[in-house]
Amino acid sequence: MRIATYNVNGIGARLPRLLDYLGHSGNDIVVLQEIKCQTDNVPVAALNDAGWQVAAHGQKGFNGVAILARTAITPTQTGLPGDDGDEQARYLEAEVAGIRLGCLYLPNGNPQPGPKFDYKLAWMERLNAHAAQLLALETPTVLLGDYNVIPTDATIDIARPAMMANDALTQPQSRAAFRRLLAQGWTDAIRTRHPHSPCYTYWDYQAGAWQKNWGFRIDHLLLSPAAADRLADAGVDADTRGEDKASDHAPAWVQLRAAT
């Protein structure tokens, strides 16, 4: 089973690119972030016509997440638990073909310090609490999406660390929260398969970042132990970023072996 995460940066504007990717990538499941539309405005008919089932949690003009699959989707959680007053559409969870999927769009947190950074850190604490509950289920689980955290300053994670030194994506608090998540027992699929190679998933639209490969890695696929036992491969479909009217993210993916 091939599972991808893709920040589409607006499903309306990127629908042709998305449909093209869905048609040739060989994925069985694709989760999306930043769909930037209300749930009722997700182009379900076009996606169904292309052979995909859809579950979505949208928000007008901002955020929004979705899960697309070649087979039935059973939603299990809409919105990240822990704050009933949080109205931002950033988390959707479902079961597909025996796999639990947690699709997330973690807050950016800029500018920092400030209330947006405080919200990011609080959201990460809620995520860590929920992730621990998911691990307790002992079912194959993939917690994937745009984490808005660059794990380290190493060139395997970021091309130009000095340019991001004051950004919320690289702050010690953000990285520490991400490390605490991994320490629960989650496996970073990309880094496990490519321990020494840059696997960037984001290149800014400015300053020719794509052409110069000034990228960084913020889209992650974390596997529970039951899913990690089935890890066959993982990578980034980087060429997607170079297409006309592309998102500033490229899809990252994991291949899981069939259950034994």
Residue frames relative to the residue before (quaternion, step in Angstrom):
aa qw qx qy qz dx dy dz
M 1.0000 0.0000 0.0000 0.0000 0.00 0.00 0.00
R 0.1731 -0.7807 0.5954 0.0778 3.58 -0.82 1.03
I 0.0625 -0.8056 0.5874 -0.0451 3.55 -0.69 1.20
A 0.0726 -0.8170 0.5720 -0.0002 3.59 -0.78 1.04
T 0.1930 -0.7250 0.6433 0.1522 3.50 -1.34 0.45
Y 0.0031 -0.8192 0.5659 -0.0931 3.54 -0.86 1.04
N 0.2084 -0.7334 0.6369 0.1141 3.56 -0.69 1.14
V 0.2103 -0.8430 0.4874 0.0868 3.57 -0.22 1.30
N 0.2939 -0.7860 0.5010 0.2116 3.61 1.27 -0.26
G 0.8000 -0.2274 0.0871 0.5483 3.56 0.86 1.07
I 0.2528 -0.8128 0.5040 0.1465 3.59 -0.14 1.25
G 0.6032 0.5602 -0.3609 0.4383 3.58 1.11 -0.55
A 0.7151 0.4465 -0.2489 0.4768 3.55 0.83 -1.00
R 0.7723 0.3693 -0.1792 0.4848 3.60 1.04 -0.73
L 0.3261 0.7891 -0.4893 0.1778 3.62 1.19 0.08
P 0.6558 0.4923 -0.3496 0.4531 3.69 0.80 -0.75
R 0.6529 0.4992 -0.3158 0.4740 3.57 0.99 -0.83
L 0.6490 0.5242 -0.3162 0.4517 3.58 0.98 -0.87
L 0.6717 0.4927 -0.3046 0.4618 3.59 0.84 -0.92
D 0.6227 0.5279 -0.3376 0.4685 3.57 1.05 -0.72
Y 0.6632 0.4974 -0.3050 0.4688 3.57 0.91 -0.90
L 0.6528 0.5166 -0.3203 0.4521 3.58 0.89 -0.89
G 0.6806 0.5325 -0.2864 0.4139 3.56 1.03 -0.78
H 0.8142 0.2863 -0.1316 0.4877 3.59 1.03 -0.69
S 0.5709 0.6628 -0.3677 0.3155 3.60 1.18 -0.34
G 0.3997 -0.7330 0.4693 0.2875 3.59 1.12 -0.50
N 0.4249 0.7054 -0.4669 0.3222 3.58 1.23 0.31
D 0.3478 -0.7003 0.5829 0.2208 3.53 -1.29 0.52
I 0.7703 0.1097 -0.0374 0.6270 3.55 1.22 -0.65
V 0.0059 0.7676 -0.6409 0.0044 3.57 -1.04 0.81
V 0.1254 -0.7758 0.6137 0.0760 3.57 -0.80 1.00
L 0.2417 -0.7990 0.5463 0.0693 3.53 -1.02 0.93
Q 0.1183 -0.7520 0.6408 0.0996 3.52 -1.28 0.56
E 0.8171 0.2225 -0.2076 0.4896 3.52 -1.33 0.46
I 0.1401 0.7941 -0.5746 0.1402 3.56 0.71 1.04
K 0.2210 -0.8525 0.4565 0.1262 3.59 1.31 -0.38
C 0.6761 0.3987 -0.3488 0.5121 3.55 0.86 0.96
Q 0.6020 -0.5440 0.4342 0.3913 3.53 -1.27 0.34
T 0.6680 -0.5217 0.3447 0.4034 3.56 -1.16 0.56
D 0.6819 0.5070 -0.2926 0.4385 3.58 0.92 -0.89
N 0.6983 0.4684 -0.2699 0.4692 3.59 1.20 -0.38
V 0.4009 0.6834 -0.5014 0.3477 3.59 1.22 0.17
P 0.4375 -0.7243 0.4641 0.2620 3.65 -0.81 0.94
V 0.0706 -0.8560 0.5120 0.0122 3.54 0.65 1.19
A 0.6494 0.5408 -0.3336 0.4178 3.59 0.89 -0.90
A 0.6680 0.4939 -0.3044 0.4661 3.59 0.91 -0.90
L 0.6668 0.4886 -0.3024 0.4746 3.58 1.01 -0.78
N 0.6255 0.5233 -0.3332 0.4732 3.60 1.03 -0.75
D 0.6474 0.5272 -0.3185 0.4489 3.57 0.96 -0.87
A 0.6837 0.4675 -0.2745 0.4885 3.56 1.17 -0.62
G 0.6293 -0.5900 0.3105 0.3993 3.57 1.31 0.08
W 0.6106 0.5745 -0.3315 0.4327 3.57 1.27 0.32
Q 0.3409 -0.6760 0.6166 0.2158 3.52 -1.15 0.81
V 0.1870 -0.8094 0.5540 0.0535 3.59 -1.09 0.70
A 0.0292 0.7184 -0.6949 -0.0134 3.52 -1.20 0.77
A 0.0024 0.8300 -0.5548 0.0564 3.61 -0.81 0.94
H 0.1116 -0.7253 0.6750 0.0768 3.48 -1.37 0.53
G 0.0054 -0.8712 0.4874 -0.0592 3.54 0.06 1.33
Q 0.1373 -0.7489 0.6434 0.0796 3.50 -1.44 0.17
K 0.5335 -0.6682 0.4128 0.3139 3.57 -0.82 0.96
G 0.8870 0.0529 -0.0671 0.4537 3.55 -0.75 1.14
F 0.7844 0.2388 -0.1161 0.5606 3.60 1.21 -0.32
N 0.8626 0.1899 -0.0820 0.4617 3.52 -1.38 0.26
G 0.3930 0.7437 -0.5016 0.2023 3.58 -0.98 -0.87
V 0.0343 -0.7937 0.6065 -0.0330 3.54 -0.95 1.00
A 0.0484 -0.7964 0.6028 0.0096 3.57 -1.19 0.52
I 0.2155 -0.7351 0.6281 0.1368 3.51 -1.32 0.49
L 0.0891 -0.7801 0.6191 0.0130 3.56 -0.82 1.09
A 0.0546 0.8092 -0.5814 0.0651 3.58 -0.94 0.84
R 0.5277 -0.6330 0.4761 0.3068 3.53 -1.24 0.57
T 0.7535 0.2685 -0.1548 0.5798 3.56 1.28 -0.27
A 0.7756 -0.3922 0.2255 0.4401 3.58 -1.29 0.07
I 0.2241 -0.7493 0.6145 0.1034 3.54 -1.14 0.82
T 0.0943 -0.7805 0.6164 0.0445 3.57 -0.90 0.96
P 0.2697 -0.7830 0.5349 0.1677 3.65 -0.19 1.20
T 0.1506 -0.8041 0.5724 0.0563 3.55 -1.04 0.85
Q 0.8032 0.0256 0.0064 0.5951 3.61 1.18 -0.44
T 0.0763 -0.7721 0.6301 0.0309 3.56 -0.89 1.00
G 0.7821 0.1737 -0.1785 0.5712 3.56 -0.53 1.18
L 0.4761 -0.6732 0.4879 0.2864 3.56 -1.08 0.76
P 0.4439 -0.7033 0.4782 0.2823 3.63 -0.73 0.96
G 0.6431 0.5797 -0.3892 0.3146 3.52 -1.33 0.35
D 0.7868 0.1021 -0.0767 0.6039 3.59 1.26 -0.20
D 0.2503 -0.8143 0.5092 0.1223 3.57 -0.07 1.32
G 0.6643 0.5164 -0.3028 0.4475 3.59 1.21 -0.39
D 0.5281 0.6342 -0.4076 0.3909 3.58 1.29 -0.10
E 0.1377 -0.8332 0.5345 0.0345 3.58 -0.45 1.24
Q 0.5170 0.6526 -0.4209 0.3601 3.61 1.23 0.00
A 0.3750 -0.7483 0.5139 0.1879 3.57 -0.82 1.09
R 0.2117 0.8223 -0.4855 0.2079 3.55 0.10 1.32
Y 0.7898 0.2472 -0.1380 0.5441 3.62 1.17 -0.09
L 0.0807 0.7616 -0.6386 0.0752 3.54 -1.05 0.91
E 0.0961 -0.8078 0.5816 -0.0003 3.54 -0.85 1.04
A 0.0884 0.7970 -0.5903 0.0923 3.56 -1.01 0.80
E 0.3465 -0.6802 0.5925 0.2574 3.51 -1.38 0.18
V 0.0186 0.7703 -0.6355 0.0500 3.54 -0.99 0.95
A 0.8586 -0.0906 0.0370 0.5032 3.57 -0.77 1.10
G 0.7503 -0.4275 0.2134 0.4570 3.56 0.93 0.92
I 0.6300 0.4895 -0.3293 0.5051 3.59 1.31 0.09
R 0.2825 -0.7164 0.6088 0.1906 3.57 -0.99 0.86
L 0.1108 -0.7987 0.5913 0.0112 3.57 -0.85 1.06
G 0.0800 -0.7624 0.6404 0.0471 3.54 -0.94 0.94
C 0.1170 -0.8051 0.5809 0.0250 3.58 -0.30 1.30
L 0.0290 0.8379 -0.5402 0.0722 3.58 -0.59 1.11
Y 0.1295 -0.7289 0.6662 0.0904 3.48 -1.32 0.61
L 0.2004 -0.8287 0.5162 0.0820 3.53 0.05 1.37
P 0.5773 -0.6131 0.4018 0.3597 3.63 -0.95 0.77
N 0.5391 -0.6319 0.4629 0.3095 3.54 -1.11 0.78
G 0.2895 -0.8195 0.4497 0.2060 3.59 0.91 -0.89
N 0.5864 0.5667 -0.3866 0.4307 3.59 1.23 -0.02
P 0.5619 -0.2057 -0.8004 -0.0362 1.47 -2.13 1.36
Q 0.2049 -0.7559 0.6091 0.1250 3.51 -1.23 0.56
P 0.5271 -0.2227 -0.8199 0.0171 1.47 -1.99 1.53
G 0.3020 0.7474 -0.5574 0.1989 3.56 -1.26 0.30
P 0.7484 -0.4293 0.2593 0.4339 3.58 -1.28 0.11
K 0.6316 0.5266 -0.3563 0.4437 3.64 1.02 -0.61
F 0.6494 0.4898 -0.3191 0.4864 3.57 1.07 -0.69
D 0.6140 0.5384 -0.3425 0.4646 3.57 1.05 -0.74
Y 0.6418 0.5195 -0.3132 0.4692 3.58 1.01 -0.84
K 0.6205 0.5446 -0.3360 0.4534 3.59 0.99 -0.83
L 0.7042 0.4669 -0.2771 0.4575 3.58 0.79 -1.02
A 0.6403 0.5088 -0.3281 0.4727 3.59 1.02 -0.75
W 0.6300 0.5305 -0.3243 0.4653 3.59 1.05 -0.79
M 0.6530 0.5138 -0.3108 0.4615 3.57 1.00 -0.80
E 0.6279 0.5142 -0.3435 0.4725 3.58 1.04 -0.66
R 0.6363 0.5067 -0.3217 0.4846 3.60 1.03 -0.75
L 0.6319 0.5313 -0.3282 0.4589 3.56 1.02 -0.81
N 0.6607 0.5119 -0.3109 0.4526 3.57 0.89 -0.92
A 0.6435 0.5170 -0.3226 0.4632 3.58 1.00 -0.81
H 0.6844 0.4693 -0.2908 0.4762 3.59 0.91 -0.88
A 0.6185 0.5524 -0.3427 0.4414 3.58 1.03 -0.76
A 0.6254 0.5333 -0.3365 0.4597 3.58 1.02 -0.74
Q 0.6416 0.5110 -0.3168 0.4762 3.57 1.06 -0.75
L 0.6317 0.5249 -0.3314 0.4642 3.59 1.03 -0.74
L 0.6397 0.5242 -0.3284 0.4562 3.58 0.97 -0.81
A 0.6359 0.5539 -0.3270 0.4264 3.56 1.04 -0.77
L 0.5827 0.5870 -0.3726 0.4207 3.60 1.19 -0.39
E 0.2275 -0.8179 0.4905 0.1967 3.57 1.27 -0.53
T 0.4797 0.6111 -0.4702 0.4188 3.58 1.05 0.81
P 0.6021 -0.5494 0.4079 0.4114 3.63 -1.13 0.45
T 0.0433 0.8159 -0.5665 0.1079 3.56 -0.55 1.21
V 0.1021 -0.7592 0.6403 0.0565 3.54 -1.09 0.81
L 0.1305 -0.7730 0.6200 0.0326 3.55 -0.69 1.18
L 0.1559 0.8417 -0.4772 0.1988 3.54 -0.03 1.31
G 0.3963 0.7047 -0.5343 0.2466 3.51 -1.26 0.56
D 0.6638 -0.4346 0.4066 0.4530 3.49 -1.33 -0.49
Y 0.1800 -0.8284 0.5271 0.0596 3.54 -0.26 1.32
N 0.2505 -0.7905 0.5170 0.2121 3.60 1.19 -0.37
V 0.5810 0.4876 -0.4109 0.5058 3.54 1.01 0.97
I 0.2163 -0.7215 0.6457 0.1251 3.55 -0.92 1.01
P 0.4129 -0.7842 0.3837 0.2596 3.62 -0.22 1.21
T 0.8097 0.0087 0.0386 0.5855 3.61 0.97 -0.83
D 0.5381 -0.5953 0.4826 0.3509 3.56 -1.36 0.03
A 0.4175 0.7102 -0.4703 0.3164 3.59 1.25 0.11
T 0.5905 -0.6041 0.3992 0.3562 3.57 -1.10 0.67
I 0.5633 0.5765 -0.4074 0.4294 3.63 1.15 -0.24
D 0.7433 0.3684 -0.2135 0.5159 3.60 1.25 -0.38
I 0.8122 0.0287 0.0176 0.5825 3.61 1.11 -0.55
A 0.4378 -0.7242 0.4733 0.2448 3.56 -0.89 0.94
R 0.8161 0.1157 -0.0108 0.5661 3.59 0.93 -0.88
P 0.1523 -0.8488 0.4977 0.0929 3.62 0.36 1.17
A 0.6128 0.5737 -0.3659 0.4019 3.60 1.00 -0.69
M 0.6393 0.5423 -0.3239 0.4384 3.58 1.10 -0.69
M 0.7502 0.3664 -0.1951 0.5147 3.60 1.19 -0.49
A 0.3233 0.8097 -0.4578 0.1742 3.57 1.27 0.13
N 0.7600 0.3511 -0.1952 0.5109 3.59 1.06 -0.70
D 0.4873 0.6825 -0.4149 0.3530 3.56 1.29 0.13
A 0.5936 -0.5927 0.4144 0.3530 3.58 -1.12 0.66
L 0.6105 0.5924 -0.3434 0.3981 3.59 1.15 -0.56
T 0.7644 0.3564 -0.1801 0.5062 3.59 1.19 -0.46
Q 0.4440 0.7242 -0.4523 0.2718 3.60 1.20 -0.02
P 0.6349 -0.5647 0.3643 0.3813 3.60 -1.08 0.68
Q 0.6479 0.5276 -0.3323 0.4377 3.59 0.99 -0.77
S 0.6438 0.5132 -0.3191 0.4694 3.59 1.00 -0.83
R 0.6888 0.4799 -0.2814 0.4648 3.56 0.85 -0.96
A 0.6368 0.5267 -0.3372 0.4510 3.59 1.00 -0.73
A 0.6443 0.5118 -0.3225 0.4678 3.59 1.00 -0.78
F 0.6388 0.5117 -0.3207 0.4767 3.58 1.06 -0.75
R 0.6472 0.5102 -0.3197 0.4675 3.59 0.97 -0.80
R 0.6301 0.5265 -0.3397 0.4587 3.60 1.01 -0.76
L 0.6117 0.5408 -0.3430 0.4645 3.56 1.08 -0.71
L 0.6704 0.4905 -0.2973 0.4707 3.58 0.84 -0.96
A 0.6539 0.5469 -0.3117 0.4197 3.57 1.00 -0.84
Q 0.5317 0.6139 -0.4135 0.4116 3.60 1.20 -0.26
G 0.6476 -0.5056 0.3359 0.4606 3.56 1.17 -0.58
W 0.4614 0.6707 -0.4472 0.3706 3.57 1.27 0.33
T 0.2989 -0.7491 0.5700 0.1567 3.57 -1.12 0.75
D 0.3438 -0.7128 0.5801 0.1928 3.56 -0.86 1.03
A 0.3359 -0.8029 0.4520 0.1954 3.58 -0.12 1.32
I 0.6683 0.5077 -0.3134 0.4443 3.59 0.86 -0.94
R 0.7163 0.4493 -0.2740 0.4583 3.58 0.75 -0.98
T 0.6020 0.5570 -0.3609 0.4439 3.58 1.11 -0.59
R 0.7261 0.4211 -0.2356 0.4898 3.58 0.94 -0.88
H 0.7880 0.1865 -0.0852 0.5806 3.60 1.14 -0.60
P 0.0525 -0.8702 0.4892 0.0245 3.59 0.52 1.15
H 0.7991 0.2932 -0.1414 0.5055 3.60 1.10 -0.52
S 0.6531 0.5303 -0.3057 0.4459 3.62 1.24 -0.03
P 0.5075 -0.6126 0.5014 0.3403 3.59 -1.06 0.69
C 0.0089 -0.7786 0.6269 -0.0287 3.55 -0.94 0.96
Y 0.0112 0.8433 -0.5364 0.0320 3.55 0.67 1.11
T 0.1908 -0.7897 0.5757 0.0926 3.55 -1.15 0.70
Y 0.7637 0.2697 -0.1495 0.5672 3.59 1.28 -0.17
W 0.0220 0.7538 -0.6559 0.0319 3.52 -1.10 0.91
D 0.4543 -0.7077 0.4716 0.2653 3.58 -0.67 1.10
Y 0.5422 -0.6104 0.4696 0.3362 3.56 -1.24 0.48
Q 0.6635 0.5364 -0.2926 0.4318 3.59 1.18 -0.52
A 0.8675 0.2285 -0.1305 0.4222 3.52 -1.42 0.36
G 0.5753 -0.6216 0.3799 0.3718 3.59 1.12 0.54
A 0.1705 0.8424 -0.5002 0.1053 3.56 1.14 0.61
W 0.6502 0.5128 -0.3293 0.4537 3.60 0.95 -0.78
Q 0.6819 0.4975 -0.2881 0.4522 3.57 0.85 -0.99
K 0.7291 0.4030 -0.2260 0.5049 3.60 1.08 -0.71
N 0.3717 -0.7441 0.4600 0.3108 3.57 1.33 -0.12
W 0.3081 0.7153 -0.5488 0.3036 3.55 0.92 0.98
G 0.2432 0.8023 -0.5017 0.2131 3.54 0.47 1.20
F 0.1127 -0.7622 0.6199 0.1484 3.50 -1.36 -0.20
R 0.4819 -0.6889 0.4891 0.2324 3.53 -1.32 0.46
I 0.1346 0.8043 -0.5671 0.1158 3.57 -0.50 1.20
D 0.6344 0.4835 -0.3316 0.5038 3.60 1.27 -0.13
H 0.0193 -0.8471 0.5249 -0.0804 3.54 -0.38 1.29
L 0.1821 -0.7392 0.6382 0.1141 3.53 -1.28 0.57
L 0.0653 -0.8112 0.5810 -0.0108 3.55 -0.42 1.27
L 0.2150 -0.8090 0.5438 0.0601 3.54 -0.82 1.09
S 0.4261 -0.6502 0.5637 0.2792 3.54 -1.06 0.79
P 0.6883 -0.4820 0.3147 0.4415 3.63 -1.15 0.33
A 0.6625 0.5081 -0.3178 0.4492 3.61 0.97 -0.79
A 0.6599 0.4617 -0.2998 0.5113 3.59 1.16 -0.57
A 0.6339 0.5463 -0.3321 0.4352 3.59 0.99 -0.81
D 0.5955 0.5679 -0.3601 0.4396 3.60 1.11 -0.60
R 0.7238 0.4150 -0.2285 0.5017 3.58 1.21 -0.49
L 0.3823 0.7510 -0.4681 0.2661 3.61 1.28 0.09
A 0.1042 -0.7997 0.5906 0.0283 3.55 -0.75 1.12
D 0.7822 -0.1515 0.1423 0.5874 3.57 0.95 -0.84
A 0.0283 -0.7705 0.6361 0.0296 3.54 -1.34 0.26
G 0.1527 0.8009 -0.5681 0.1116 3.57 -1.15 0.52
V 0.4339 -0.6568 0.5491 0.2805 3.52 -1.36 -0.26
D 0.3110 -0.7274 0.5812 0.1905 3.58 -0.91 0.91
A 0.0917 -0.8770 0.4703 0.0359 3.53 0.66 1.22
D 0.5857 0.6080 -0.3839 0.3741 3.61 1.01 -0.67
T 0.5436 0.6302 -0.3946 0.3895 3.58 1.17 -0.53
R 0.6343 0.5579 -0.3325 0.4194 3.58 1.07 -0.73
G 0.6943 0.4953 -0.2756 0.4435 3.60 1.12 -0.57
E 0.5170 0.6582 -0.4178 0.3534 3.60 1.21 -0.04
D 0.6516 -0.5178 0.3869 0.3970 3.55 -1.27 0.38
K 0.8471 0.0438 -0.0801 0.5236 3.56 -0.96 0.99
A 0.2478 0.7990 -0.5046 0.2135 3.56 1.04 0.83
S 0.5624 -0.5147 0.5160 0.3905 3.50 -1.37 0.22
D 0.5189 -0.6218 0.4766 0.3420 3.57 -1.24 0.34
H 0.6418 0.4396 -0.3221 0.5396 3.59 1.34 0.07
A 0.2531 -0.7038 0.6318 0.2037 3.53 -1.33 0.36
P 0.5427 -0.6206 0.4400 0.3560 3.61 -1.07 0.58
A 0.1758 -0.7301 0.6500 0.1165 3.51 -1.19 0.73
W 0.0901 -0.8388 0.5367 -0.0125 3.58 -0.97 0.79
V 0.1656 -0.7465 0.6334 0.1188 3.50 -1.36 0.33
Q 0.2301 -0.7406 0.6164 0.1365 3.55 -1.14 0.75
L 0.1130 -0.7912 0.6000 0.0358 3.55 -0.77 1.10
R 0.4573 -0.6607 0.5234 0.2834 3.55 -1.04 0.82
A 0.6089 -0.5432 0.4261 0.3906 3.54 -1.22 0.42
A 0.5604 -0.5986 0.4505 0.3530 3.55 -1.16 0.63
T 0.2996 -0.7565 0.5557 0.1708 3.55 -1.07 0.78
